[in-house]
Structures are given as C-alpha cells and as structure tokens.
Amino acid sequence: MIRRLFFPLLFLLVLAATSCGPEAPRPLSVEEKPSFVPVDDDRAESLAESLSPRLQGMDSFSGLRPVLEKNLRYIRNRPQDAVCVNRPGLTLTWGMLGDSVEEMLSLLDDLDNDPGLVAERFRWLKLAPGTLLTGYYEPWLKASLTPDDTYRYPLYGVPDDLKTLDLGAFHPRWKGQTLTYRLGEDGVNPYFDREAIDGREALGDRGLEIAWAADPVDVFFLHIQGSGRLDLPDGSFKHILYGGKNGREYRSLGKLLIERGLVPREEMSMQRIRGFLDANPDIAQDLLYENPSYVFFRLAEDGPYGSMGSILTPRVSVAVDRTMIPLGGVVALKTALTDYASGESEPFCSLMVAQDTGGAIKDTRMDLFCGTGPEAEQLAGHLQEDSEVFLLISRKVLDALPGQGG
C-alpha cells in the first residue's frame, strides 16, 4: 500500500514543521490533548457554503460518489457495534460512521446547488488544537524490468527471510509494536540496513530484483513515498507498490543536511534535497546510507493503494491518524493550495475522504495525496499549511448519543 510506511514527504525529509517554516511544532500541553470541538451553526453554514470540488479536478460533488461507495463498503465490513473513535468530544461506532457516510451519499446530487445542506444535515466537529497539512504523491522513475548499463540500481521484492513478530502477543505493554528481524547463525538479528543492501549487495544473487532504476536518488525517493510508477523503455509503465520494510529507524536526510550546514534551513524542500544530491555525487551515496530504513516492493497493474485497500484519488484522499479520524470517514478541509509554477495561493475548502495512514501522521496531522506527475511532486514537496479539518457526522447520529448531539 502506498502509505503502509508513509511518512509525509517534507515532514521527514526536513523536520516536523509548521506552515510558517521548518520550525518543529511544539508538543501539545495537557490542556491541548487532541479533541473534537463542535462548530456553531453559523460558522458551519458559512464553511459549507464555501465548499467546492473545483480544485480537486471535479466539476460536481457527484464525482465523489465512487469514492464514498468504496468507503461505505469498507465501513460496513467492520464490526458495526465496535468503537472506531474514542476521543474527547466524540465516541463513535462503525455503524454510526456508516450511517453518516450513507447520508452524505444521498446528498451528493443536491450539493452543487445547495452546499449548505452539509451544515444542515451534519455536525462539524473541528480537530483541535489545529492541523498541519502536508502532502505526498506517486513518483515516476525511469526503470527497466531487465538490467543493463543504464538501469543498474535494483528495486527489491520482499525477501523470504524478512520476519515480523507481534510483540503484543508477549506482553500488553508492547501492544501495537512489532519486531522485524532475520535469523542468522547466531540467532535473531536486525534486518540488513540500507548500506548493507545497496553498498555491500547483501541481497545479491537471490533473485529478489523486480526492476532496475536509472538513478539511485530516484530509488531513495521511491522508498520515501512507498509506491510509484516505473517508466519503462518501451513507453509502457507499471505501478510499483509497497511490499514491506526492514524495520530499521528512519533518519531524515533533510535534517542531516541542515545540521551539517550543507543546505540552509530556510531553503529546505524535497526539490532542494534532490538538487544537492545531484550536484554532489561524490558524497550523495554516503548520505543516503545514513538512513538505514529500507523498503521492498511489488509490481502491479494499478494503484496506488491506501491503507483501506482502495486506489487513492488525487486531492480527495487523505492520510490520517485512524484513532482520530476513522478510515472511511468524510472530513471537510479548509486550507490554501499553492500553484508553485505561478507562486499564487488559492483558498481550498472541500470534502475529503480518509483512506490512508502514515507513520508520522499522529493526532490531528493530515497528509494530502497530491496525485502523480510534476505538478503533484511540486505541491507535495512544498506543502506545509496550517489548516482546519472538520469530521462530518450526521446530526441524526449524534442526536441519538447522550450528551453529544446538538
């Protein structure tokens, strides 16, 4: 899946950052524990009236129908009485979430003429204290299914000796934690790191290569994104999707370049990192080795897929912390999107669907899937925007919950 590994692109390449620059966001205080805050009816109506699918590449809200239908199928396959959200301000079951998505589906044909229905029929629950919006995308890279002098940097499938252990099965304190390892002559060992795999060919002669790339920097960024498209020599392409990872700690290359004074903090972006690596091939490989995390892939005819198992939709699908916003849920996003070719920023307020997750997506953080191609790369590489996100839940659903309606 595209986001099984997924760390938002600039967040991990640089530092955790706010929309004002690469300053790490301060930790939440006790009083600011992530929560849901109901929006008053007047504000909800104003927000609903500003909803538009235009910047999502759609002429009508009805373009959301196939996406919402997939979400609803996912939700209805969950235990309907099980709790999917339990946070300050909201406790919700999968059944209640499904009823909300079903109601949104029933309104789609009317929203173009009356977007205010989203305020009339839904309660807007703001994620507090605020949301940092970042972006990710599906990169293209020049590659071949057979190696030659041009295509000589391997992309590996999942090794058969890569093992994962559920530590929660051994003690409750480790619930949700896993151990990735391999068995060696002396017992359990960490799996090979990036330098061992790419520098010492630890996986060579095992037939694990599924493709070869022309540029090692492209391979590195594919590892960051978790999936992409291979631009093959015959003009065709194949999707390459996340298959697994080696379990090693991720180390930010952007942070490393800043700390060593190689790139100024204020200039940091994905594009700036790539430019530095391309301009300094004598040290580029050693810098890449300092990130021991490594990703393994599989080839596919379609994609990219999110954690829900659905193909992601550009500027519609978002990655969320599933304990805050359940997969399949509908949110309204109010932010600004910049056209980096012109430098102009345009207000954005529209309906989004939670279809993905990510390792750095915690609490109110959210990651926008920007699509594929140069425009998506530019947006994802720069996007860091203080935004407002509202989980939309049917008023009828909330009215049935003691103390949570209104």
C-alpha positions in Angstrom: 0.0 0.0 0.0 1.2 3.5 -0.7 1.2 4.6 2.9 2.0 1.5 4.9 5.4 3.1 5.5 4.2 6.6 4.7 5.9 9.4 6.3 4.7 12.7 4.9 7.3 13.8 2.4 8.6 17.1 3.6 8.0 16.3 7.3 10.5 13.5 7.3 12.9 14.8 4.7 13.2 18.1 6.6 11.9 18.4 10.1 8.5 18.4 11.6 7.3 21.9 10.5 4.6 24.4 10.6 3.3 26.3 7.6 5.5 29.3 8.6 8.8 27.5 8.1 10.8 24.5 9.2 10.3 25.0 12.9 9.3 21.8 14.8 5.7 22.1 16.1 5.7 22.3 19.9 4.3 19.4 21.9 0.7 19.6 22.9 0.2 20.6 26.5 -2.2 18.6 28.8 -4.9 21.2 28.1 -4.4 20.7 24.3 -5.0 17.0 24.2 -6.3 16.3 20.7 -10.1 16.5 20.7 -13.2 17.3 18.7 -14.8 20.7 19.2 -18.3 21.3 17.8 -18.6 24.3 15.4 -21.5 26.6 15.9 -24.3 26.5 13.3 -23.5 29.9 11.8 -19.8 29.0 11.2 -20.8 25.6 9.9 -23.2 27.2 7.4 -20.5 29.7 6.3 -18.0 26.9 5.8 -20.5 24.7 3.9 -21.4 27.5 1.5 -17.7 27.8 0.6 -17.3 24.1 -0.3 -16.2 23.4 -3.8 -14.9 20.4 -5.7 -13.2 22.6 -8.4 -9.6 22.5 -7.0 -10.0 18.7 -6.7 -10.4 18.4 -10.5 -14.1 17.8 -10.4 -17.0 19.8 -11.9 -19.5 18.3 -9.4 -19.7 16.9 -6.0 -21.2 13.8 -7.6 -17.6 12.9 -8.6 -17.2 11.8 -5.0 -19.8 9.0 -5.4 -17.4 6.1 -6.4 -15.0 7.1 -3.6 -17.7 7.3 -0.9 -19.3 4.0 -2.1 -15.9 2.3 -1.6 -15.6 3.9 1.8 -19.1 2.7 2.8 -18.3 -0.9 1.8 -15.2 -0.8 3.9 -17.1 0.6 6.9 -20.0 -1.9 6.6 -17.5 -4.7 6.7 -16.3 -3.7 10.1 -18.0 -4.8 13.4 -20.8 -2.3 13.4 -21.1 -2.1 17.2 -17.3 -1.7 17.7 -16.0 1.8 18.6 -14.0 3.4 15.8 -13.4 6.8 17.6 -13.0 7.4 21.3 -11.6 10.8 21.8 -12.5 13.8 23.9 -15.6 15.3 22.3 -16.7 12.1 20.4 -17.3 8.4 20.8 -18.4 6.8 17.6 -19.1 3.2 16.4 -18.5 1.9 12.9 -22.3 1.6 12.4 -22.7 5.3 13.2 -19.9 6.2 10.9 -21.5 4.2 8.1 -24.9 5.9 8.6 -23.1 9.3 8.2 -21.4 8.3 5.0 -24.6 6.8 3.7 -26.4 10.1 4.3 -23.6 12.1 2.6 -24.0 9.8 -0.4 -27.7 10.6 -0.5 -27.0 14.3 -0.7 -24.3 14.4 -3.4 -26.7 15.2 -6.3 -28.1 18.2 -4.4 -24.8 19.7 -3.1 -23.9 21.6 -6.3 -27.0 23.8 -6.0 -27.1 23.8 -2.2 -23.8 23.0 -0.4 -25.4 24.4 2.7 -27.0 21.0 3.2 -23.7 19.8 4.6 -24.3 22.2 7.6 -28.0 21.5 7.8 -27.6 17.7 8.0 -24.2 17.3 9.5 -22.4 18.3 12.7 -19.0 19.9 12.0 -16.5 18.6 14.6 -13.2 20.5 14.4 -10.0 18.7 15.1 -8.3 20.7 17.9 -6.0 22.4 18.6 -5.2 22.6 14.9 -4.0 20.6 11.8 -0.7 20.7 10.0 -1.4 19.6 6.4 1.5 18.1 4.4 1.4 16.2 1.1 2.6 13.0 -0.6 2.5 11.9 -4.2 3.1 9.0 -6.6 6.6 9.5 -8.2 7.6 8.3 -11.7 11.0 6.9 -12.3 12.9 5.7 -15.3 13.3 1.9 -14.9 13.5 -1.4 -16.7 12.4 -5.0 -15.9 15.9 -6.1 -17.0 19.3 -4.7 -16.0 21.8 -3.1 -18.4 24.4 -0.3 -18.2 21.7 2.4 -17.8 19.3 0.5 -15.5 21.6 -0.9 -12.8 20.1 0.1 -9.4 17.9 -2.7 -8.2 14.4 -2.5 -6.7 13.8 -5.5 -4.5 10.8 -7.6 -3.7 10.1 -8.8 -0.1 12.9 -11.2 1.0 11.8 -14.6 2.2 13.9 -14.2 5.3 12.3 -11.0 6.4 10.3 -11.9 9.6 7.9 -9.8 11.7 6.9 -10.6 15.3 3.9 -9.2 17.1 5.4 -8.1 20.4 1.9 -7.5 21.9 1.4 -11.3 22.0 4.1 -11.5 24.6 3.1 -8.6 26.9 0.3 -6.0 27.0 2.9 -3.2 27.4 4.1 -3.9 23.9 0.6 -3.9 22.3 0.8 -2.5 18.7 4.6 -2.9 18.5 6.3 -5.3 16.1 9.9 -6.5 15.7 11.3 -7.0 12.2 14.3 -9.4 12.0 16.1 -12.2 10.3 17.6 -15.4 11.6 21.3 -15.7 11.4 23.8 -18.3 12.5 23.9 -16.6 16.0 20.1 -16.3 16.3 17.9 -13.3 15.8 19.5 -10.3 14.1 18.2 -6.9 12.8 17.4 -7.0 9.1 20.1 -5.6 6.7 20.2 -1.8 6.6 20.5 0.4 3.5 24.3 0.4 3.4 24.4 -3.4 3.6 21.7 -3.9 0.9 22.8 -1.2 -1.6 26.5 -0.9 -0.7 27.5 -4.5 0.1 24.9 -6.2 -2.0 23.6 -8.2 0.9 20.6 -9.3 -1.2 22.5 -10.1 -4.3 22.3 -13.4 -6.2 19.0 -14.2 -4.6 16.7 -13.3 -7.5 14.8 -10.7 -5.4 15.2 -7.9 -8.0 11.8 -7.0 -9.6 13.1 -4.0 -11.6 16.2 -1.8 -12.1 16.2 2.0 -12.0 18.5 4.5 -13.8 19.0 6.8 -10.8 19.8 5.9 -7.2 18.3 9.1 -6.0 15.0 8.2 -7.7 15.2 4.9 -5.8 15.7 6.7 -2.5 12.7 9.0 -3.0 10.6 6.0 -4.1 11.4 4.5 -0.7 10.2 7.7 1.0 6.9 7.7 -0.9 6.3 4.0 -0.6 5.0 3.4 -4.2 5.3 4.9 -7.7 5.2 4.2 -11.4 8.0 2.7 -13.4 8.5 4.5 -16.8 9.7 1.6 -18.9 11.9 1.8 -22.0 9.1 0.6 -24.4 6.9 3.5 -23.4 4.7 1.5 -21.1 4.6 1.8 -17.3 4.0 -0.4 -14.3 2.9 0.5 -10.8 5.3 -0.4 -8.1 3.7 -0.7 -4.7 4.9 -1.0 -1.1 5.6 -4.6 0.0 7.4 -4.4 3.3 10.3 -2.7 5.1 13.4 -3.7 7.0 12.3 -2.4 10.4 15.2 0.0 10.8 14.8 3.5 12.1 14.1 6.2 9.6 16.6 9.1 9.7 15.7 12.4 8.0 18.1 13.3 5.2 16.8 16.9 5.2 17.6 17.3 8.9 21.0 15.8 8.3 21.8 18.3 5.5 20.7 21.2 7.8 22.7 20.0 10.8 25.8 19.7 8.7 25.4 23.2 7.2 25.0 21.7 3.7 21.6 23.2 2.9 20.2 26.3 4.7 17.1 25.6 6.8 15.1 28.3 5.0 15.8 26.7 1.6 14.8 23.1 2.6 12.4 21.3 0.4 12.3 17.9 -1.4 13.4 19.7 -4.6 16.4 21.3 -2.8 17.5 17.9 -1.4 17.4 16.3 -4.8 19.3 19.2 -6.3 22.0 18.9 -3.6 22.4 15.1 -4.2 22.6 15.5 -8.0 25.2 18.3 -7.6 27.4 16.3 -5.1 27.6 12.7 -6.4 30.9 12.2 -4.5 29.1 12.3 -1.1 25.5 11.5 -2.2 25.7 7.8 -1.7 27.2 8.0 1.8 24.5 10.5 2.8 21.8 8.1 1.6 23.4 5.3 3.7 22.8 7.3 6.8 19.1 6.5 6.6 19.1 2.7 7.4 15.4 2.3 6.7 14.7 0.3 3.5 11.6 -0.6 1.6 10.7 -3.6 -0.5 8.2 -3.6 -3.3 5.8 -5.5 -5.6 4.7 -4.8 -9.2 1.1 -4.2 -10.1 -1.1 -3.1 -13.0 -2.9 -0.5 -11.0 -2.5 1.7 -7.9 -1.5 3.4 -5.7 -3.4 1.9 -2.8 -4.0 3.3 0.6 -4.4 1.5 3.9 -8.1 0.9 3.2 -7.2 -1.2 0.2 -8.7 1.4 -2.2 -6.9 3.2 -5.0 -6.2 6.8 -3.9 -7.8 9.8 -5.6 -5.7 12.9 -6.0 -6.7 15.8 -3.8 -9.6 13.8 -2.4 -7.8 11.0 -0.4 -6.0 11.9 2.8 -3.9 10.0 5.3 -5.0 10.3 8.9 -4.4 9.0 12.4 -7.1 6.3 12.3 -7.6 6.7 16.1 -8.6 10.3 15.4 -10.4 10.1 12.1 -11.5 6.5 11.2 -10.7 5.1 7.8 -13.7 5.7 5.5 -14.8 8.9 7.3 -15.6 12.1 5.5 -13.9 15.4 6.5 -14.0 19.0 5.3 -10.6 20.5 4.8 -10.1 24.3 4.8 -6.7 25.3 3.7 -4.8 27.0 0.9 -3.1 25.3 -2.0 -0.2 27.0 -3.9 0.5 26.7 -7.6 4.3 26.6 -7.4 4.7 27.4 -11.0 3.0 30.8 -10.6 3.5 31.2 -6.9 -0.2 32.0 -6.4 -2.1 30.6 -3.4 -5.8 29.8 -3.6 -8.2 29.1 -0.8 -9.4 25.5 -0.7 -12.4 24.2 1.1 -13.8 20.8 0.1 -14.9 17.3 1.1 -12.1 14.8 1.6 -12.1 11.1 2.4 -9.9 9.3 5.0 -8.3 6.4 3.0 -4.8 6.1 4.2 -2.4 6.3 7.2 1.2 7.1 7.9 4.0 6.5 10.4 4.3 10.3 11.2 0.6 11.0 10.9 -0.4 11.4 14.6 -3.4 13.0 16.3 -4.6 16.0 14.2 -1.8 15.8 11.5 -3.1 15.1 8.0 -1.4 14.3 4.7 -3.0 15.1 1.3 -2.5 12.7 -1.6 -1.5 15.1 -4.4 -1.5 12.7 -7.3 1.2 11.9 -9.8 3.4 13.9 -12.2 5.4 17.1 -11.9 2.6 19.3 -10.5 1.8 16.8 -7.8 5.5 16.5 -6.9 5.8 20.3 -6.6 2.8 20.5 -4.4 3.7 17.6 -2.2 7.3 18.7 -1.9 6.4 22.1 -0.5 3.0 21.6 1.2 3.1 22.6 4.9 0.0 24.5 5.7 -1.8 25.3 9.0 -5.3 24.1 8.2 -8.7 23.4 9.7 -10.2 19.9 9.5 -13.7 19.0 10.4 -15.0 15.5 10.8 -18.6 15.4 9.4 -21.1 13.3 11.3 -24.8 13.1 10.7 -26.8 15.2 13.1 -29.3 12.3 13.4 -26.5 10.0 14.5 -25.2 12.5 17.1 -28.7 13.3 18.4 -29.0 9.7 19.4 -25.9 9.9 21.6 -26.5 11.2 25.1 -24.5 14.4 25.6 -23.1 14.5 22.1 -25.9 15.8 19.9 -26.9 19.4 19.2 
